[in-house]
């Protein structure tokens, strides 16, 4: 994997993490680095869930299906982090 491919996957993870943070309404609490990490981890989590619970392939490459799997995994990750933090309510 060359440097450009790594850069593209980091951008892919950042966008997936950002979309997941918008869905979970945590976008104001998360910075760019957190979005990247959540998106990348979300791709792994989403792939694991798809393969082990639904019998479907996980992340299959740089395509729309993989993007949705990464967003789904990132949403699950943000939800789990919220549970571990005690489900604290955000102040408005």
Biopython code that builds the backbone (N, CA, C, O; Angstrom):
import numpy as np
from Bio.PDB.StructureBuilder import StructureBuilder

atoms = [
    (1, "UNK", "N", (0.865, -1.170, 0.000)),
    (1, "UNK", "CA", (0.000, 0.000, 0.000)),
    (1, "UNK", "C", (0.911, 1.233, 0.000)),
    (1, "UNK", "O", (1.803, 1.365, 0.838)),
    (2, "UNK", "N", (0.668, 2.116, -0.946)),
    (2, "UNK", "CA", (1.503, 3.309, -1.037)),
    (2, "UNK", "C", (0.960, 4.433, -0.159)),
    (2, "UNK", "O", (-0.111, 4.311, 0.436)),
    (3, "UNK", "N", (1.699, 5.504, -0.090)),
    (3, "UNK", "CA", (1.347, 6.628, 0.776)),
    (3, "UNK", "C", (0.020, 7.269, 0.381)),
    (3, "UNK", "O", (-0.759, 7.668, 1.247)),
    (4, "UNK", "N", (-0.238, 7.367, -0.908)),
    (4, "UNK", "CA", (-1.492, 7.963, -1.362)),
    (4, "UNK", "C", (-2.687, 7.102, -0.944)),
    (4, "UNK", "O", (-3.715, 7.640, -0.532)),
    (5, "UNK", "N", (-2.569, 5.787, -1.042)),
    (5, "UNK", "CA", (-3.662, 4.891, -0.643)),
    (5, "UNK", "C", (-3.947, 5.032, 0.847)),
    (5, "UNK", "O", (-5.107, 5.033, 1.260)),
    (6, "UNK", "N", (-2.906, 5.150, 1.650)),
    (6, "UNK", "CA", (-3.094, 5.345, 3.091)),
    (6, "UNK", "C", (-3.815, 6.660, 3.348)),
    (6, "UNK", "O", (-4.721, 6.722, 4.180)),
    (7, "UNK", "N", (-3.418, 7.707, 2.641)),
    (7, "UNK", "CA", (-4.072, 9.009, 2.779)),
    (7, "UNK", "C", (-5.552, 8.917, 2.419)),
    (7, "UNK", "O", (-6.397, 9.471, 3.123)),
    (8, "UNK", "N", (-5.867, 8.225, 1.334)),
    (8, "UNK", "CA", (-7.264, 8.079, 0.906)),
    (8, "UNK", "C", (-8.071, 7.344, 1.970)),
    (8, "UNK", "O", (-9.203, 7.734, 2.256)),
    (9, "UNK", "N", (-7.514, 6.286, 2.564)),
    (9, "UNK", "CA", (-8.229, 5.546, 3.600)),
    (9, "UNK", "C", (-8.412, 6.374, 4.869)),
    (9, "UNK", "O", (-9.427, 6.236, 5.550)),
    (10, "UNK", "N", (-7.450, 7.228, 5.195)),
    (10, "UNK", "CA", (-7.599, 8.115, 6.358)),
    (10, "UNK", "C", (-8.730, 9.111, 6.104)),
    (10, "UNK", "O", (-9.542, 9.368, 6.993)),
    (11, "UNK", "N", (-8.783, 9.668, 4.902)),
    (11, "UNK", "CA", (-9.874, 10.586, 4.551)),
    (11, "UNK", "C", (-11.210, 9.850, 4.597)),
    (11, "UNK", "O", (-12.194, 10.385, 5.108)),
    (12, "UNK", "N", (-11.252, 8.629, 4.066)),
    (12, "UNK", "CA", (-12.452, 7.787, 4.097)),
    (12, "UNK", "C", (-12.906, 7.580, 5.543)),
    (12, "UNK", "O", (-14.092, 7.712, 5.847)),
    (13, "UNK", "N", (-11.967, 7.258, 6.432)),
    (13, "UNK", "CA", (-12.287, 7.068, 7.846)),
    (13, "UNK", "C", (-12.765, 8.343, 8.504)),
    (13, "UNK", "O", (-13.685, 8.323, 9.322)),
    (14, "UNK", "N", (-12.135, 9.461, 8.145)),
    (14, "UNK", "CA", (-12.537, 10.747, 8.725)),
    (14, "UNK", "C", (-13.967, 11.094, 8.346)),
    (14, "UNK", "O", (-14.744, 11.541, 9.190)),
    (15, "UNK", "N", (-14.314, 10.895, 7.095)),
    (15, "UNK", "CA", (-15.673, 11.212, 6.647)),
    (15, "UNK", "C", (-16.678, 10.271, 7.298)),
    (15, "UNK", "O", (-17.744, 10.709, 7.732)),
    (16, "UNK", "N", (-16.352, 8.985, 7.370)),
    (16, "UNK", "CA", (-17.256, 8.027, 8.017)),
    (16, "UNK", "C", (-17.441, 8.370, 9.493)),
    (16, "UNK", "O", (-18.561, 8.319, 10.002)),
    (17, "UNK", "N", (-16.364, 8.718, 10.182)),
    (17, "UNK", "CA", (-16.456, 9.106, 11.591)),
    (17, "UNK", "C", (-17.249, 10.378, 11.783)),
    (17, "UNK", "O", (-18.024, 10.495, 12.732)),
    (18, "UNK", "N", (-17.059, 11.337, 10.881)),
    (18, "UNK", "CA", (-17.795, 12.600, 10.966)),
    (18, "UNK", "C", (-19.291, 12.373, 10.760)),
    (18, "UNK", "O", (-20.106, 12.921, 11.502)),
    (19, "UNK", "N", (-19.661, 11.568, 9.758)),
    (19, "UNK", "CA", (-21.079, 11.277, 9.514)),
    (19, "UNK", "C", (-21.674, 10.560, 10.723)),
    (19, "UNK", "O", (-22.790, 10.871, 11.139)),
    (20, "UNK", "N", (-20.938, 9.604, 11.291)),
    (20, "UNK", "CA", (-21.429, 8.896, 12.479)),
    (20, "UNK", "C", (-21.612, 9.857, 13.648)),
    (20, "UNK", "O", (-22.576, 9.737, 14.404)),
    (21, "UNK", "N", (-20.693, 10.811, 13.803)),
    (21, "UNK", "CA", (-20.833, 11.774, 14.902)),
    (21, "UNK", "C", (-22.036, 12.687, 14.686)),
    (21, "UNK", "O", (-22.667, 13.116, 15.652)),
    (22, "UNK", "N", (-22.358, 12.986, 13.431)),
    (22, "UNK", "CA", (-23.569, 13.761, 13.144)),
    (22, "UNK", "C", (-24.818, 12.958, 13.489)),
    (22, "UNK", "O", (-25.765, 13.487, 14.071)),
    (23, "UNK", "N", (-24.814, 11.677, 13.125)),
    (23, "UNK", "CA", (-25.958, 10.808, 13.416)),
    (23, "UNK", "C", (-26.173, 10.700, 14.922)),
    (23, "UNK", "O", (-27.308, 10.748, 15.396)),
    (24, "UNK", "N", (-25.087, 10.554, 15.670)),
    (24, "UNK", "CA", (-25.173, 10.377, 17.121)),
    (24, "UNK", "C", (-25.196, 11.706, 17.880)),
    (24, "UNK", "O", (-25.236, 11.720, 19.110)),
    (25, "UNK", "N", (-25.169, 12.811, 17.152)),
    (25, "UNK", "CA", (-25.222, 14.153, 17.732)),
    (25, "UNK", "C", (-24.059, 14.419, 18.697)),
    (25, "UNK", "O", (-24.236, 15.038, 19.747)),
    (26, "UNK", "N", (-22.870, 13.938, 18.320)),
    (26, "UNK", "CA", (-21.665, 14.198, 19.104)),
    (26, "UNK", "C", (-20.659, 15.020, 18.307)),
    (26, "UNK", "O", (-19.496, 15.125, 18.698)),
    (27, "UNK", "N", (-21.097, 15.603, 17.193)),
    (27, "UNK", "CA", (-20.171, 16.296, 16.301)),
    (27, "UNK", "C", (-19.487, 17.488, 16.957)),
    (27, "UNK", "O", (-18.357, 17.811, 16.591)),
    (28, "UNK", "N", (-20.124, 18.147, 17.905)),
    (28, "UNK", "CA", (-19.492, 19.294, 18.572)),
    (28, "UNK", "C", (-18.482, 18.852, 19.614)),
    (28, "UNK", "O", (-17.630, 19.643, 20.018)),
    (29, "UNK", "N", (-18.558, 17.617, 20.053)),
    (29, "UNK", "CA", (-17.648, 17.114, 21.078)),
    (29, "UNK", "C", (-16.399, 16.478, 20.477)),
    (29, "UNK", "O", (-15.390, 16.316, 21.163)),
    (30, "UNK", "N", (-16.465, 16.120, 19.209)),
    (30, "UNK", "CA", (-15.378, 15.373, 18.583)),
    (30, "UNK", "C", (-14.582, 16.274, 17.646)),
    (30, "UNK", "O", (-15.156, 17.096, 16.931)),
    (31, "UNK", "N", (-13.280, 16.121, 17.651)),
    (31, "UNK", "CA", (-12.429, 16.851, 16.730)),
    (31, "UNK", "C", (-12.103, 15.997, 15.515)),
    (31, "UNK", "O", (-12.601, 14.880, 15.377)),
    (32, "UNK", "N", (-11.277, 16.523, 14.650)),
    (32, "UNK", "CA", (-10.923, 15.826, 13.414)),
    (32, "UNK", "C", (-10.200, 14.509, 13.696)),
    (32, "UNK", "O", (-10.488, 13.500, 13.053)),
    (33, "UNK", "N", (-9.273, 14.506, 14.640)),
    (33, "UNK", "CA", (-8.540, 13.280, 14.949)),
    (33, "UNK", "C", (-9.480, 12.207, 15.487)),
    (33, "UNK", "O", (-9.367, 11.040, 15.113)),
    (34, "UNK", "N", (-10.400, 12.590, 16.353)),
    (34, "UNK", "CA", (-11.372, 11.626, 16.886)),
    (34, "UNK", "C", (-12.245, 11.079, 15.764)),
    (34, "UNK", "O", (-12.548, 9.885, 15.750)),
    (35, "UNK", "N", (-12.655, 11.925, 14.826)),
    (35, "UNK", "CA", (-13.451, 11.454, 13.697)),
    (35, "UNK", "C", (-12.688, 10.426, 12.872)),
    (35, "UNK", "O", (-13.253, 9.412, 12.463)),
    (36, "UNK", "N", (-11.412, 10.683, 12.627)),
    (36, "UNK", "CA", (-10.594, 9.744, 11.859)),
    (36, "UNK", "C", (-10.496, 8.412, 12.588)),
    (36, "UNK", "O", (-10.711, 7.357, 11.992)),
    (37, "UNK", "N", (-10.171, 8.457, 13.874)),
    (37, "UNK", "CA", (-10.013, 7.225, 14.650)),
    (37, "UNK", "C", (-11.321, 6.452, 14.764)),
    (37, "UNK", "O", (-11.335, 5.227, 14.640)),
    (38, "UNK", "N", (-12.422, 7.168, 15.000)),
    (38, "UNK", "CA", (-13.729, 6.511, 15.108)),
    (38, "UNK", "C", (-14.120, 5.898, 13.765)),
    (38, "UNK", "O", (-14.666, 4.795, 13.725)),
    (39, "UNK", "N", (-13.847, 6.597, 12.674)),
    (39, "UNK", "CA", (-14.174, 6.065, 11.354)),
    (39, "UNK", "C", (-13.377, 4.818, 11.011)),
    (39, "UNK", "O", (-13.928, 3.853, 10.482)),
    (40, "UNK", "N", (-12.083, 4.833, 11.309)),
    (40, "UNK", "CA", (-11.243, 3.667, 11.027)),
    (40, "UNK", "C", (-11.643, 2.498, 11.919)),
    (40, "UNK", "O", (-11.807, 1.377, 11.437)),
    (41, "UNK", "N", (-11.801, 2.752, 13.218)),
    (41, "UNK", "CA", (-12.241, 1.692, 14.131)),
    (41, "UNK", "C", (-13.639, 1.215, 13.758)),
    (41, "UNK", "O", (-13.946, 0.028, 13.861)),
    (42, "UNK", "N", (-14.480, 2.141, 13.326)),
    (42, "UNK", "CA", (-15.835, 1.785, 12.904)),
    (42, "UNK", "C", (-15.843, 0.847, 11.721)),
    (42, "UNK", "O", (-16.702, -0.031, 11.632)),
    (43, "UNK", "N", (-14.895, 1.017, 10.803)),
    (43, "UNK", "CA", (-14.804, 0.108, 9.660)),
    (43, "UNK", "C", (-14.494, -1.313, 10.134)),
    (43, "UNK", "O", (-15.064, -2.278, 9.626)),
    (44, "UNK", "N", (-13.593, -1.438, 11.104)),
    (44, "UNK", "CA", (-13.288, -2.758, 11.654)),
    (44, "UNK", "C", (-14.491, -3.342, 12.391)),
    (44, "UNK", "O", (-14.836, -4.508, 12.199)),
    (45, "UNK", "N", (-15.123, -2.535, 13.226)),
    (45, "UNK", "CA", (-16.284, -3.002, 13.994)),
    (45, "UNK", "C", (-17.431, -3.363, 13.063)),
    (45, "UNK", "O", (-18.050, -4.416, 13.215)),
    (46, "UNK", "N", (-17.717, -2.490, 12.099)),
    (46, "UNK", "CA", (-18.787, -2.764, 11.139)),
    (46, "UNK", "C", (-18.516, -4.024, 10.342)),
    (46, "UNK", "O", (-19.421, -4.828, 10.117)),
    (47, "UNK", "N", (-17.266, -4.202, 9.911)),
    (47, "UNK", "CA", (-16.900, -5.417, 9.186)),
    (47, "UNK", "C", (-17.075, -6.660, 10.036)),
    (47, "UNK", "O", (-17.577, -7.677, 9.557)),
    (48, "UNK", "N", (-16.665, -6.587, 11.299)),
    (48, "UNK", "CA", (-16.821, -7.716, 12.217)),
    (48, "UNK", "C", (-18.291, -8.067, 12.405)),
    (48, "UNK", "O", (-18.665, -9.238, 12.352)),
    (49, "UNK", "N", (-19.126, -7.050, 12.624)),
    (49, "UNK", "CA", (-20.563, -7.276, 12.822)),
    (49, "UNK", "C", (-21.186, -7.886, 11.576)),
    (49, "UNK", "O", (-21.944, -8.852, 11.668)),
    (50, "UNK", "N", (-20.873, -7.329, 10.413)),
    (50, "UNK", "CA", (-21.466, -7.833, 9.171)),
    (50, "UNK", "C", (-21.076, -9.284, 8.915)),
    (50, "UNK", "O", (-21.920, -10.095, 8.535)),
    (51, "UNK", "N", (-19.804, -9.617, 9.119)),
    (51, "UNK", "CA", (-19.333, -10.965, 8.833)),
    (51, "UNK", "C", (-19.808, -11.982, 9.859)),
    (51, "UNK", "O", (-20.190, -13.092, 9.487)),
    (52, "UNK", "N", (-19.793, -11.633, 11.141)),
    (52, "UNK", "CA", (-20.076, -12.608, 12.189)),
    (52, "UNK", "C", (-21.536, -12.707, 12.590)),
    (52, "UNK", "O", (-21.963, -13.749, 13.087)),
    (53, "UNK", "N", (-22.308, -11.659, 12.390)),
    (53, "UNK", "CA", (-23.705, -11.694, 12.799)),
    (53, "UNK", "C", (-24.676, -11.780, 11.627)),
    (53, "UNK", "O", (-25.784, -12.295, 11.776)),
    (54, "UNK", "N", (-24.271, -11.283, 10.474)),
    (54, "UNK", "CA", (-25.169, -11.275, 9.321)),
    (54, "UNK", "C", (-24.668, -12.134, 8.167)),
    (54, "UNK", "O", (-25.380, -12.303, 7.177)),
    (55, "UNK", "N", (-23.462, -12.680, 8.270)),
    (55, "UNK", "CA", (-22.918, -13.535, 7.226)),
    (55, "UNK", "C", (-22.632, -12.809, 5.919)),
    (55, "UNK", "O", (-22.531, -13.439, 4.867)),
    (56, "UNK", "N", (-22.504, -11.508, 5.980)),
    (56, "UNK", "CA", (-22.224, -10.694, 4.792)),
    (56, "UNK", "C", (-20.774, -10.220, 4.843)),
    (56, "UNK", "O", (-20.180, -10.148, 5.919)),
    (57, "UNK", "N", (-20.210, -9.900, 3.695)),
    (57, "UNK", "CA", (-18.844, -9.367, 3.732)),
    (57, "UNK", "C", (-18.816, -8.013, 4.421)),
    (57, "UNK", "O", (-19.780, -7.251, 4.354)),
    (58, "UNK", "N", (-17.717, -7.725, 5.077)),
    (58, "UNK", "CA", (-17.566, -6.435, 5.753)),
    (58, "UNK", "C", (-17.121, -5.372, 4.772)),
    (58, "UNK", "O", (-17.758, -5.164, 3.739)),
    (59, "UNK", "N", (-16.048, -4.711, 5.086)),
    (59, "UNK", "CA", (-15.503, -3.684, 4.208)),
    (59, "UNK", "C", (-14.844, -4.383, 3.026)),
    (59, "UNK", "O", (-13.921, -5.181, 3.196)),
    (60, "UNK", "N", (-15.329, -4.074, 1.826)),
    (60, "UNK", "CA", (-14.881, -4.781, 0.621)),
    (60, "UNK", "C", (-13.996, -3.938, -0.281)),
    (60, "UNK", "O", (-13.630, -4.381, -1.370)),
    (61, "UNK", "N", (-13.652, -2.760, 0.139)),
    (61, "UNK", "CA", (-12.823, -1.876, -0.678)),
    (61, "UNK", "C", (-13.322, -0.452, -0.554)),
    (61, "UNK", "O", (-14.078, -0.116, 0.358)),
    (62, "UNK", "N", (-12.896, 0.360, -1.466)),
    (62, "UNK", "CA", (-13.277, 1.766, -1.445)),
    (62, "UNK", "C", (-14.549, 1.932, -2.265)),
    (62, "UNK", "O", (-14.492, 2.276, -3.445)),
    (63, "UNK", "N", (-15.704, 1.687, -1.635)),
    (63, "UNK", "CA", (-16.990, 1.771, -2.328)),
    (63, "UNK", "C", (-18.079, 2.205, -1.344)),
    (63, "UNK", "O", (-17.837, 2.322, -0.143)),
    (64, "UNK", "N", (-19.274, 2.438, -1.872)),
    (64, "UNK", "CA", (-20.375, 2.957, -1.057)),
    (64, "UNK", "C", (-20.792, 1.965, 0.028)),
    (64, "UNK", "O", (-21.079, 2.374, 1.153)),
    (65, "UNK", "N", (-20.829, 0.674, -0.288)),
    (65, "UNK", "CA", (-21.199, -0.348, 0.696)),
    (65, "UNK", "C", (-20.238, -0.307, 1.889)),
    (65, "UNK", "O", (-20.670, -0.323, 3.042)),
    (66, "UNK", "N", (-18.947, -0.255, 1.606)),
    (66, "UNK", "CA", (-17.953, -0.205, 2.679)),
    (66, "UNK", "C", (-18.089, 1.066, 3.506)),
    (66, "UNK", "O", (-17.883, 1.052, 4.720)),
    (67, "UNK", "N", (-18.437, 2.164, 2.841)),
    (67, "UNK", "CA", (-18.658, 3.431, 3.537)),
    (67, "UNK", "C", (-19.815, 3.294, 4.525)),
    (67, "UNK", "O", (-19.717, 3.759, 5.661)),
    (68, "UNK", "N", (-20.911, 2.657, 4.099)),
    (68, "UNK", "CA", (-22.060, 2.448, 4.991)),
    (68, "UNK", "C", (-21.702, 1.527, 6.154)),
    (68, "UNK", "O", (-22.124, 1.761, 7.286)),
    (69, "UNK", "N", (-20.925, 0.483, 5.878)),
    (69, "UNK", "CA", (-20.482, -0.426, 6.940)),
    (69, "UNK", "C", (-19.618, 0.329, 7.951)),
    (69, "UNK", "O", (-19.769, 0.139, 9.157)),
    (70, "UNK", "N", (-18.716, 1.180, 7.468)),
    (70, "UNK", "CA", (-17.853, 1.964, 8.358)),
    (70, "UNK", "C", (-18.672, 2.935, 9.198)),
    (70, "UNK", "O", (-18.405, 3.097, 10.389)),
    (71, "UNK", "N", (-19.660, 3.579, 8.596)),
    (71, "UNK", "CA", (-20.525, 4.494, 9.355)),
    (71, "UNK", "C", (-21.291, 3.721, 10.421)),
    (71, "UNK", "O", (-21.372, 4.161, 11.568)),
    (72, "UNK", "N", (-21.853, 2.571, 10.051)),
    (72, "UNK", "CA", (-22.592, 1.755, 11.015)),
    (72, "UNK", "C", (-21.718, 1.323, 12.176)),
    (72, "UNK", "O", (-22.140, 1.389, 13.331)),
    (73, "UNK", "N", (-20.506, 0.882, 11.881)),
    (73, "UNK", "CA", (-19.579, 0.494, 12.940)),
    (73, "UNK", "C", (-19.180, 1.668, 13.815)),
    (73, "UNK", "O", (-19.037, 1.519, 15.028)),
    (74, "UNK", "N", (-18.999, 2.836, 13.206)),
    (74, "UNK", "CA", (-18.647, 4.034, 13.972)),
    (74, "UNK", "C", (-19.795, 4.463, 14.879)),
    (74, "UNK", "O", (-19.566, 4.909, 16.003)),
    (75, "UNK", "N", (-21.026, 4.332, 14.398)),
    (75, "UNK", "CA", (-22.195, 4.643, 15.235)),
    (75, "UNK", "C", (-22.228, 3.709, 16.441)),
    (75, "UNK", "O", (-22.471, 4.149, 17.564)),
    (76, "UNK", "N", (-21.983, 2.420, 16.208)),
    (76, "UNK", "CA", (-21.945, 1.452, 17.311)),
    (76, "UNK", "C", (-20.844, 1.829, 18.302)),
    (76, "UNK", "O", (-21.054, 1.771, 19.514)),
    (77, "UNK", "N", (-19.681, 2.213, 17.797)),
    (77, "UNK", "CA", (-18.570, 2.597, 18.670)),
    (77, "UNK", "C", (-18.913, 3.826, 19.511)),
    (77, "UNK", "O", (-18.655, 3.839, 20.715)),
    (78, "UNK", "N", (-19.486, 4.849, 18.898)),
    (78, "UNK", "CA", (-19.869, 6.056, 19.644)),
    (78, "UNK", "C", (-20.915, 5.717, 20.698)),
    (78, "UNK", "O", (-20.862, 6.235, 21.814)),
    (79, "UNK", "N", (-21.861, 4.854, 20.355)),
    (79, "UNK", "CA", (-22.897, 4.432, 21.306)),
    (79, "UNK", "C", (-22.265, 3.697, 22.490)),
    (79, "UNK", "O", (-22.615, 3.953, 23.642)),
    (80, "UNK", "N", (-21.328, 2.777, 22.201)),
    (80, "UNK", "CA", (-20.670, 2.032, 23.275)),
    (80, "UNK", "C", (-19.850, 2.952, 24.180)),
    (80, "UNK", "O", (-19.857, 2.786, 25.400)),
    (81, "UNK", "N", (-19.152, 3.911, 23.598)),
    (81, "UNK", "CA", (-18.384, 4.869, 24.404)),
    (81, "UNK", "C", (-19.325, 5.661, 25.299)),
    (81, "UNK", "O", (-19.005, 5.915, 26.460)),
    (82, "UNK", "N", (-20.480, 6.055, 24.776)),
    (82, "UNK", "CA", (-21.474, 6.761, 25.584)),
    (82, "UNK", "C", (-21.958, 5.918, 26.750)),
    (82, "UNK", "O", (-22.148, 6.427, 27.855)),
    (83, "UNK", "N", (-22.160, 4.621, 26.504)),
    (83, "UNK", "CA", (-22.575, 3.723, 27.590)),
    (83, "UNK", "C", (-21.489, 3.601, 28.657)),
    (83, "UNK", "O", (-21.776, 3.631, 29.853)),
    (84, "UNK", "N", (-20.246, 3.463, 28.214)),
    (84, "UNK", "CA", (-19.144, 3.311, 29.157)),
    (84, "UNK", "C", (-18.898, 4.574, 29.968)),
    (84, "UNK", "O", (-18.415, 4.509, 31.099)),
    (85, "UNK", "N", (-19.224, 5.700, 29.403)),
    (85, "UNK", "CA", (-19.079, 6.964, 30.131)),
    (85, "UNK", "C", (-20.249, 7.216, 31.071)),
    (85, "UNK", "O", (-20.297, 8.252, 31.734)),
    (86, "UNK", "N", (-21.162, 6.311, 31.132)),
    (86, "UNK", "CA", (-22.289, 6.443, 32.047)),
    (86, "UNK", "C", (-23.490, 7.132, 31.440)),
    (86, "UNK", "O", (-24.411, 7.530, 32.154)),
    (87, "UNK", "N", (-23.489, 7.273, 30.138)),
    (87, "UNK", "CA", (-24.647, 7.868, 29.473)),
    (87, "UNK", "C", (-24.920, 9.293, 29.890)),
    (87, "UNK", "O", (-26.072, 9.724, 29.925)),
    (88, "UNK", "N", (-23.864, 10.034, 30.209)),
    (88, "UNK", "CA", (-24.048, 11.428, 30.629)),
    (88, "UNK", "C", (-24.765, 12.218, 29.550)),
    (88, "UNK", "O", (-24.492, 12.066, 28.359)),
    (89, "UNK", "N", (-25.663, 13.045, 29.976)),
    (89, "UNK", "CA", (-26.394, 13.917, 29.045)),
    (89, "UNK", "C", (-25.526, 15.108, 28.679)),
    (89, "UNK", "O", (-24.790, 15.638, 29.511)),
    (90, "UNK", "N", (-25.622, 15.512, 27.447)),
    (90, "UNK", "CA", (-24.891, 16.692, 26.990)),
    (90, "UNK", "C", (-25.625, 17.945, 27.418)),
    (90, "UNK", "O", (-26.855, 17.993, 27.420)),
    (91, "UNK", "N", (-24.860, 18.957, 27.781)),
    (91, "UNK", "CA", (-25.460, 20.255, 28.096)),
    (91, "UNK", "C", (-25.642, 21.022, 26.809)),
    (91, "UNK", "O", (-24.821, 20.930, 25.897)),
    (92, "UNK", "N", (-26.696, 21.761, 26.738)),
    (92, "UNK", "CA", (-26.952, 22.548, 25.525)),
    (92, "UNK", "C", (-26.655, 23.983, 25.764)),
    (92, "UNK", "O", (-26.809, 24.804, 24.860)),
]
sb = StructureBuilder()
sb.init_structure("model")
sb.init_model(0)
sb.init_chain("A")
sb.init_seg("    ")
for serial, (resi, resn, name, xyz) in enumerate(atoms, 1):
    if name == "N":
        sb.init_residue(resn, " ", resi, " ")
    sb.init_atom(name, np.array(xyz, "f"), 0.0, 1.0, " ", f" {name:<3s}", serial, name[0])
structure = sb.get_structure()
